[in-house]
Amino acid sequence: MNAFWYRLLEGGAALLGSWFLNLCARSIALGYFLFSPLRKESIRFYRLLYPDRSRAWHWYASFRQYQYFTTIHTDRFFARCSKGDGISFSSEGLEQLEPYLNQQGALLLMSHLGNWEIAASLLGRQFKELRLLLFMGAKQKEGVEAAQKEALRQGGVRILAMEAEEENPMVAIEGIRFLQGGGVVSMPGDILLKPEQRRLEVSFLGGVAKIPAAPFVMAMLAGSPIFVFFAFRTGVGRYHFTLSPPLHLPPNPERSQREQLLQQAAQQYAHLMEQALGQHPFAWFHFRRFVYDKPDTLGEKKSKSQTRLHPWHP
């Protein structure tokens, strides 16, 4: 969706009320569910997640996924109109982050499971001294993406947007320095930002997924802990944040141990994501293939397509 139509929807919602944006978003999501070829991938995912359920239920789950995705946009509008005050949240484990602020820093692994955008914008309410650097893919021409980034910047979040073709080691170095300076770096742990990005293979839902190695390598080099972070919607304008216990990677491991440590950390993240998915199955906002049957199906062509997200994907 381009900037003009997205702004038009927001303008209509400002005049008529949030119900207008909600109705339009749900109608668009219904259109994608009915006509997008990506629906097949969604149904396949729920077949893997719930192998004992019927085919009709897998279709129903896919429909719920598409409809639930609209809450990201309606809540974004609600948060912007209320300047964040209209969104409340409870939390579990966030206190673990405080000792690392302005000390050795921390890396937050976020996922396309739940609404990480709301979380990024509201974390500053919990920690006044928080300095947050958010790594994102760059799709500046899309109205939804541009509006998302602008809203986060206005909330005090620093953003590094990476082009899919970009090969700039200084971006990673900037992240490491930010961590070493006591800042908090947030990165997606479940999607590749660049086609040639280094990946780690993990077991997931009985298959295999490949996730970026960058967050784990960055935390290892900076000597900062990794926290797995989820933000799930519990009602209109209400969220619950959870933060896992810190995962510490030794900063200077033996070369022979490095790959094993990275692999173990990645698999622990995948395990936590599976647990969260079991509790919030319709908050899964991947719309392209994430779980593969065999490692050799992860060819170059499919790896590249994985970085091009659903048209309404944040």
C-alpha positions as CSV (number, residue, x, y, z in Angstrom):
1,M,0.0,0.0,0.0
2,N,1.5,3.4,-1.0
3,A,1.7,6.5,1.1
4,F,-1.3,8.2,-0.5
5,W,-3.8,5.4,0.3
6,Y,-2.4,4.8,3.7
7,R,-2.7,8.5,4.6
8,L,-6.2,8.6,3.2
9,L,-7.2,5.7,5.4
10,E,-5.7,7.5,8.5
11,G,-7.4,10.7,7.5
12,G,-10.8,9.0,7.2
13,A,-10.3,7.4,10.6
14,A,-9.4,10.8,12.1
15,L,-12.7,12.2,10.8
16,L,-15.0,9.2,11.2
17,G,-13.4,7.4,14.1
18,S,-11.2,4.3,14.5
19,W,-14.0,2.0,13.4
20,F,-13.4,3.3,9.8
21,L,-9.8,2.2,9.8
22,N,-10.7,-1.1,11.4
23,L,-13.3,-1.8,8.8
24,C,-11.1,-0.9,5.9
25,A,-8.1,-2.9,7.3
26,R,-10.3,-6.0,7.9
27,S,-11.7,-5.7,4.4
28,I,-8.3,-5.5,2.9
29,A,-7.1,-8.4,5.0
30,L,-10.1,-10.4,3.8
31,G,-9.2,-9.7,0.2
32,Y,-5.6,-10.9,0.8
33,F,-6.9,-14.1,2.4
34,L,-9.3,-14.8,-0.5
35,F,-7.0,-13.9,-3.4
36,S,-3.4,-13.9,-2.3
37,P,-1.3,-17.0,-3.3
38,L,0.4,-16.6,0.1
39,R,-2.7,-18.0,1.8
40,K,-1.4,-21.5,0.8
41,E,1.7,-20.9,2.9
42,S,-0.3,-19.7,5.8
43,I,-2.5,-22.9,5.7
44,R,0.6,-25.0,5.5
45,F,2.1,-23.3,8.6
46,Y,-1.0,-24.1,10.7
47,R,-1.0,-27.6,9.4
48,L,2.5,-27.9,10.9
49,L,1.5,-26.2,14.1
50,Y,-1.7,-28.3,14.5
51,P,-1.2,-31.5,12.6
52,D,-4.1,-33.2,14.3
53,R,-6.7,-30.5,13.3
54,S,-8.9,-30.7,10.3
55,R,-8.2,-29.0,7.0
56,A,-11.2,-26.7,7.6
57,W,-9.7,-25.7,10.9
58,H,-6.4,-24.8,9.2
59,W,-8.3,-22.6,6.8
60,Y,-10.0,-21.0,9.8
61,A,-6.7,-20.4,11.5
62,S,-5.3,-18.8,8.4
63,F,-8.3,-16.5,8.2
64,R,-7.8,-15.5,11.9
65,Q,-4.1,-14.8,11.2
66,Y,-4.9,-12.4,8.4
67,Q,-7.6,-10.7,10.4
68,Y,-5.5,-10.4,13.6
69,F,-2.7,-8.8,11.6
70,T,-5.0,-5.7,11.2
71,T,-4.6,-4.9,14.9
72,I,-1.1,-3.8,14.3
73,H,-2.4,-0.9,12.1
74,T,-5.4,0.0,14.2
75,D,-3.3,0.0,17.4
76,R,-0.7,2.1,15.7
77,F,-3.3,4.7,14.8
78,F,-4.8,4.5,18.3
79,A,-1.3,5.0,19.9
80,R,-0.5,7.9,17.6
81,C,-3.8,9.7,18.3
82,S,-3.4,9.3,22.0
83,K,0.3,10.0,21.9
84,G,0.8,6.6,23.5
85,D,-1.3,7.2,26.5
86,G,-4.2,5.1,25.1
87,I,-2.1,2.0,25.1
88,S,-1.5,0.2,28.5
89,F,0.7,-2.8,29.2
90,S,1.6,-5.3,31.8
91,S,5.0,-7.0,31.9
92,E,6.8,-10.0,33.0
93,G,10.6,-10.0,33.4
94,L,11.3,-6.5,32.3
95,E,13.1,-5.7,35.5
96,Q,15.9,-8.0,34.3
97,L,16.9,-5.4,31.8
98,E,17.5,-2.5,34.1
99,P,21.0,-3.5,35.5
100,Y,22.4,-3.5,31.9
101,L,21.2,0.0,30.9
102,N,24.2,2.3,30.5
103,Q,26.4,-0.5,31.7
104,Q,27.2,-3.4,29.3
105,G,24.2,-2.9,27.1
106,A,21.7,-5.6,26.0
107,L,20.4,-7.1,22.8
108,L,16.6,-7.6,22.5
109,L,15.6,-10.3,20.1
110,M,12.2,-9.4,18.7
111,S,10.0,-11.5,16.4
112,H,7.2,-11.3,13.9
113,L,5.2,-12.9,16.6
114,G,3.1,-10.3,18.3
115,N,3.5,-6.5,17.9
116,W,7.1,-5.6,18.4
117,E,6.4,-2.1,17.1
118,I,4.2,-1.2,20.0
119,A,6.8,-2.7,22.3
120,A,9.6,-0.5,20.9
121,S,7.5,2.6,21.2
122,L,6.4,1.9,24.8
123,L,9.6,0.6,26.4
124,G,10.7,4.1,27.1
125,R,7.8,4.5,29.4
126,Q,9.2,1.7,31.5
127,F,12.8,2.9,31.4
128,K,13.3,6.6,31.2
129,E,17.0,6.2,30.6
130,L,16.6,3.7,27.8
131,R,18.6,4.3,24.6
132,L,17.2,2.1,22.0
133,L,18.6,1.3,18.5
134,L,16.3,-0.6,16.3
135,F,17.5,-2.6,13.2
136,M,14.9,-2.8,10.5
137,G,14.6,-3.7,6.8
138,A,14.3,-0.7,4.5
139,K,11.2,-0.3,2.3
140,Q,11.0,3.4,2.3
141,K,8.7,3.6,-0.8
142,E,5.9,1.8,1.0
143,G,3.5,4.1,2.9
144,V,3.0,1.7,5.8
145,E,6.7,1.2,6.3
146,A,7.5,4.9,6.1
147,A,4.7,5.8,8.6
148,Q,5.9,3.1,10.9
149,K,9.5,4.3,11.0
150,E,8.4,7.9,11.4
151,A,6.2,7.1,14.4
152,L,9.0,5.2,16.1
153,R,11.5,8.1,15.5
154,Q,9.0,10.5,17.0
155,G,8.9,8.2,20.1
156,G,12.7,8.6,20.5
157,V,13.7,5.3,18.9
158,R,16.8,5.4,16.8
159,I,16.5,3.3,13.6
160,L,19.0,1.7,11.3
161,A,17.2,0.8,8.1
162,M,19.1,-1.7,6.0
163,E,18.6,-2.1,2.3
164,A,18.3,-5.8,1.2
165,E,21.3,-5.4,-1.1
166,E,23.4,-3.4,1.3
167,E,26.7,-4.9,2.4
168,N,28.1,-2.4,4.9
169,P,30.1,-3.8,7.8
170,M,30.0,-0.4,9.5
171,V,26.3,-1.0,10.3
172,A,27.2,-4.0,12.4
173,I,30.1,-2.1,14.0
174,E,27.8,0.8,14.9
175,G,25.5,-1.7,16.6
176,I,28.4,-3.2,18.6
177,R,29.6,0.2,19.7
178,F,26.1,1.1,20.8
179,L,25.9,-2.0,22.9
180,Q,29.3,-1.4,24.4
181,G,28.2,2.2,25.3
182,G,25.4,0.8,27.4
183,G,22.6,1.0,24.9
184,V,19.9,-1.5,23.9
185,V,19.9,-2.9,20.4
186,S,16.7,-4.5,19.1
187,M,16.9,-6.8,16.1
188,P,14.5,-9.2,14.4
189,G,15.6,-12.7,15.2
190,D,13.3,-14.5,12.8
191,I,13.8,-12.9,9.4
192,L,16.8,-12.2,7.2
193,L,17.3,-8.5,6.4
194,K,19.7,-9.2,3.5
195,P,19.7,-12.0,0.9
196,E,23.3,-13.0,1.6
197,Q,23.1,-12.6,5.3
198,R,24.8,-15.3,7.4
199,R,22.2,-17.7,8.9
200,L,21.9,-20.4,11.5
201,E,19.8,-23.5,11.1
202,V,17.3,-24.3,13.9
203,S,14.7,-27.0,14.5
204,F,11.2,-25.5,14.4
205,L,7.8,-27.2,14.4
206,G,9.3,-30.5,13.3
207,G,11.1,-28.9,10.3
208,V,13.9,-26.5,9.9
209,A,14.2,-22.7,9.8
210,K,17.1,-20.5,9.1
211,I,17.5,-17.3,11.1
212,P,20.1,-14.6,11.1
213,A,23.3,-15.1,12.9
214,A,23.9,-11.3,13.2
215,P,22.2,-10.8,16.6
216,F,24.0,-13.6,18.3
217,V,27.4,-12.6,16.8
218,M,26.9,-9.0,17.7
219,A,26.0,-9.8,21.3
220,M,29.1,-12.1,21.5
221,L,31.5,-9.5,20.2
222,A,30.0,-6.8,22.4
223,G,29.9,-9.0,25.5
224,S,26.2,-8.1,26.0
225,P,23.4,-10.5,27.1
226,I,20.6,-11.5,24.8
227,F,17.0,-11.2,25.9
228,V,14.1,-12.7,23.9
229,F,11.2,-10.2,23.9
230,F,7.6,-10.7,23.0
231,A,4.6,-8.3,23.0
232,F,1.2,-9.8,22.8
233,R,-2.2,-8.0,22.5
234,T,-4.5,-8.9,25.4
235,G,-7.4,-6.6,24.5
236,V,-8.2,-3.2,22.8
237,G,-5.4,-0.9,23.7
238,R,-3.8,-3.5,26.1
239,Y,-0.6,-5.5,25.8
240,H,1.5,-7.9,27.8
241,F,5.3,-7.9,27.5
242,T,7.5,-10.8,28.4
243,L,11.3,-10.8,28.6
244,S,13.2,-14.1,28.9
245,P,16.1,-14.6,31.3
246,P,19.4,-13.3,29.9
247,L,21.4,-15.5,27.6
248,H,25.1,-14.9,28.0
249,L,27.5,-15.7,25.2
250,P,31.2,-15.6,26.1
251,P,32.8,-12.6,24.4
252,N,36.0,-14.3,23.3
253,P,35.3,-18.1,22.9
254,E,37.8,-20.5,21.3
255,R,37.3,-20.6,17.6
256,S,36.4,-24.3,17.7
257,Q,33.6,-23.5,20.2
258,R,32.2,-20.4,18.6
259,E,29.8,-22.0,16.1
260,Q,28.5,-24.4,18.7
261,L,27.7,-21.6,21.1
262,L,26.0,-19.6,18.4
263,Q,24.0,-22.6,17.3
264,Q,22.9,-23.4,20.9
265,A,21.8,-19.8,21.4
266,A,19.8,-19.7,18.2
267,Q,18.1,-23.0,19.1
268,Q,17.1,-21.7,22.5
269,Y,15.5,-18.7,20.8
270,A,13.6,-20.9,18.4
271,H,12.4,-23.0,21.4
272,L,11.1,-19.9,23.2
273,M,9.4,-18.8,20.0
274,E,7.7,-22.2,19.7
275,Q,6.4,-21.9,23.3
276,A,5.0,-18.4,22.7
277,L,3.5,-19.5,19.4
278,G,1.6,-22.2,21.2
279,Q,0.0,-19.6,23.4
280,H,-0.7,-17.0,20.7
281,P,-1.0,-18.9,17.4
282,F,-2.9,-16.2,15.5
283,A,-0.3,-13.5,16.3
284,W,2.2,-15.1,13.8
285,F,2.9,-12.4,11.2
286,H,5.1,-14.3,8.8
287,F,3.3,-14.7,5.5
288,R,6.0,-16.4,3.5
289,R,7.6,-19.7,4.1
290,F,9.5,-19.9,7.4
291,V,9.6,-23.7,8.2
292,Y,11.1,-26.0,5.6
293,D,10.9,-29.8,5.4
294,K,14.5,-30.4,4.6
295,P,17.6,-28.2,4.8
296,D,18.4,-28.7,1.1
297,T,15.1,-26.9,0.2
298,L,16.6,-23.6,1.4
299,G,18.1,-22.6,-1.9
300,E,19.3,-19.2,-2.9
301,K,16.1,-18.3,-4.7
302,K,13.9,-19.0,-1.6
303,S,16.3,-17.3,0.7
304,K,15.9,-14.1,-1.3
305,S,12.2,-14.4,-1.5
306,Q,12.0,-14.7,2.3
307,T,13.2,-11.1,2.7
308,R,10.3,-9.7,0.7
309,L,7.5,-9.5,3.1
310,H,3.8,-9.5,2.9
311,P,2.5,-6.2,1.5
312,W,1.1,-5.2,4.8
313,H,4.0,-6.6,6.8
314,P,5.7,-4.2,9.3
